[in-house]
Amino acid sequence: MRSKKLLTAAALFCRSLAWFPLCILLPSLRAEDGQNRMLAGLMEEIRMTIHSDAQILLPALLICFLSFAVQMAARAVGERFRMLPRKAFALKLAAALPAAAVSIFAVYRISGSLFNAVVLTAAAILLPLHGIDNPPEKLFAQPHYVAFLTAVILSALTLHLSDLPMHTGWLFAVTAVISALFLLLLNQFMLLRLVNRRSNAETPVPSEIRRSNLVMVIGMLLLMTAILVFRKPLTAVLIWMRDTAAAAFWKLVIKIIQNKGPVMGTEEAEEDILPPPPGSEASFLWTLVWIPILFVMWIVWRNLLSDWVYEIHELLRRLLAFLRGETRRNGGRKRPAESEEYYDTETTEQKPLTKKQMKRRWRQQLRAWRSQPDSREKFYAGYQLLLTAPAWETGELRDADTVREIREKWLNHHTPQDALDAVTSAYHTDRYAERGLPEQAVAELSAALDKLRR
């Protein structure tokens, strides 16, 4: 499936790029240590080199690229030789060792630190091979993303406390890319789980659903990006709107006071109440900004007020019911279940009865049955009581058994063997022959129940 392969590649890309904070931190710290030693006179004859941004960023990008290439190769080898684990391991190792050698050599040549080259290569190229054969949704899951964010925070904090360049732009860009891809992966893998939750085979997500979800996620990411890029103008507009609303409110208060009587100094107070919009003079077009805000506020307050009105209505209804002495049938439920968008049903399971308790209950039902007057209904109620007698084995009787099959099961497995003969004959006479119950039918059934009780 092409979409599954793209999601797998995106997850592996996130796995490789997640080591970027460590690839920034270690070369920066080792470079500063080398400068301190040189400044202390321990390496007087070595010319002090100034590590530029390129000497820090180039090794990090190179290691992330090699890590991604090695993981893609290891993933392909693992899928190709899934039934041959030893051969797959050997091929993975054969793909990782040359990349590790290239990484050590290149990082050492660029940064000049063998420690950085060995540690970063082992961490970013060899360590991600663990769990490379996991399902695609587990390659870069929530724990990996949390670990990446923790590494970003710790790396930036360490560089800040060490008075070193933090490379904020690069860290922010990498964090934004991984966050966007992680959100996209969560969305697509959730769709795959929903589509295949009742299927044994791998079913692709319908193109309409996948396209709509991609538009939704990408649109949300673009909106967040636009807010982040244009944060300064938007902040200025929001501050102006806040000041304008406050000034309009106070202007209204001043007018109300003026209508009630003359107030000294109000004409001077009205001047310069409305602040000019940011970057331009007062214009009517700035009031158009309130249109979408008022629309959103109307929707929010409408839903909020509707909930308040319903709660007040329920409170008054409960108060009237309490004053009238009525009790609510549905307990403490605020709304009926049919009006909710989602509600669940809770089932209380009772503890199963023991054999002794079943026998005691059956005997109580038998005594209550005998107290009834003789009739056709009593006969059939007694026959149902006969089917639930404790003398039967668990699961011996089935709902589809006929009265003749029930008699044969008793005849073959229980004693006395003739206990159900008369009852079965009376049942056939009334139900199938339609000649009515014999006079002794209820007495014969009572005798049969006595035999089943013993």
VENNOR-V322063 format. One record per backbone hydrogen bond with DSSP energy under -1.0 kcal/mol. NH is the residue of the N-H (numbers start at 0). CO is the residue of the C=O. Records with the same first field share a line. If there is no record, write none. Layout:
BEGIN
NH = CO  CO
END
This chain:
BEGIN
4 = 0
5 = 1
6 = 2
7 = 3
8 = 4
9 = 5
10 = 6
11 = 7
12 = 8
13 = 9
14 = 10
15 = 11
16 = 12
17 = 13
18 = 15
19 = 16
22 = 18
23 = 19
24 = 20
25 = 21
27 = 23
28 = 24
29 = 25
30 = 26
31 = 27
32 = 28
33 = 29
34 = 30
35 = 31
36 = 32
37 = 33
38 = 34
39 = 35
40 = 37
41 = 36
56 = 52
57 = 53
59 = 55
60 = 56
61 = 57
62 = 58
63 = 59
64 = 60
65 = 61
66 = 62
67 = 63
68 = 64
69 = 65
70 = 66
71 = 67
72 = 68
73 = 69
74 = 70
75 = 71
76 = 72
77 = 73
78 = 74
79 = 75
80 = 76
87 = 83
88 = 84
89 = 85
90 = 86
91 = 87
92 = 88
93 = 89
94 = 90
95 = 91
96 = 92
99 = 95
100 = 96
101 = 97
102 = 98
103 = 99
104 = 100
105 = 101
106 = 102
107 = 103
108 = 104
109 = 105
110 = 106
111 = 107
116 = 112
117 = 113
118 = 114
119 = 115
120 = 116
121 = 117
122 = 118
123 = 119
124 = 120
125 = 120
126 = 121
128 = 125
129 = 126
131 = 128
133 = 130
137 = 134
138 = 135
144 = 140
145 = 141
146 = 142
147 = 143
148 = 144
149 = 145
150 = 146
151 = 147
152 = 148
153 = 149
154 = 150
155 = 151
156 = 152
157 = 153
158 = 154
159 = 155
160 = 156
161 = 157
162 = 159
163 = 158
170 = 166
171 = 167
172 = 168
173 = 169
174 = 170
175 = 171
176 = 172
177 = 173
178 = 174
179 = 175
180 = 176
181 = 177
182 = 178
183 = 179
184 = 180
185 = 181
186 = 182
187 = 183
188 = 184
189 = 185
190 = 186
191 = 187
192 = 188
193 = 189
194 = 190
195 = 191
198 = 195
209 = 205
210 = 206
211 = 207
212 = 208
213 = 209
214 = 210
215 = 211
216 = 212
217 = 213
218 = 214
219 = 215
220 = 216
221 = 217
222 = 218
223 = 219
224 = 220
225 = 221
226 = 222
227 = 223
228 = 224
229 = 225
233 = 229
234 = 230
235 = 231
236 = 232
237 = 233
238 = 234
239 = 235
240 = 236
241 = 237
242 = 238
243 = 239
244 = 240
245 = 241
246 = 242
247 = 243
248 = 244
249 = 245
250 = 246
251 = 247
252 = 248
253 = 249
254 = 250
255 = 251
256 = 252
257 = 253
258 = 254
265 = 262
268 = 264
269 = 265
272 = 269
279 = 276
286 = 283
287 = 284
288 = 285
289 = 286
290 = 287
293 = 289
294 = 290
295 = 291
296 = 292
297 = 293
298 = 294
299 = 295
300 = 296
301 = 297
302 = 298
303 = 299
304 = 300
305 = 301
306 = 302
307 = 303
308 = 304
309 = 305
310 = 306
311 = 307
312 = 308
313 = 309
314 = 310
315 = 311
316 = 312
317 = 313
318 = 314
319 = 315
320 = 316
321 = 317
322 = 318
323 = 319
325 = 320
332 = 329
338 = 335
357 = 353
358 = 354
359 = 355
360 = 356
361 = 357
362 = 358
363 = 359
364 = 360
365 = 361
366 = 362
367 = 363
368 = 364
369 = 365
370 = 366
371 = 368
378 = 374
379 = 375
380 = 376
381 = 377
382 = 378
383 = 379
384 = 380
385 = 381
386 = 382
388 = 385
391 = 388
395 = 392
400 = 397
405 = 401
406 = 402
407 = 403
408 = 404
409 = 405
410 = 406
411 = 407
412 = 408
413 = 409
418 = 415
423 = 419
424 = 420
425 = 421
426 = 422
427 = 423
428 = 424
429 = 425
430 = 426
431 = 427
432 = 427
434 = 428
440 = 437
443 = 439
444 = 440
445 = 441
446 = 442
447 = 443
448 = 444
449 = 445
450 = 446
451 = 447
452 = 448
453 = 449
END
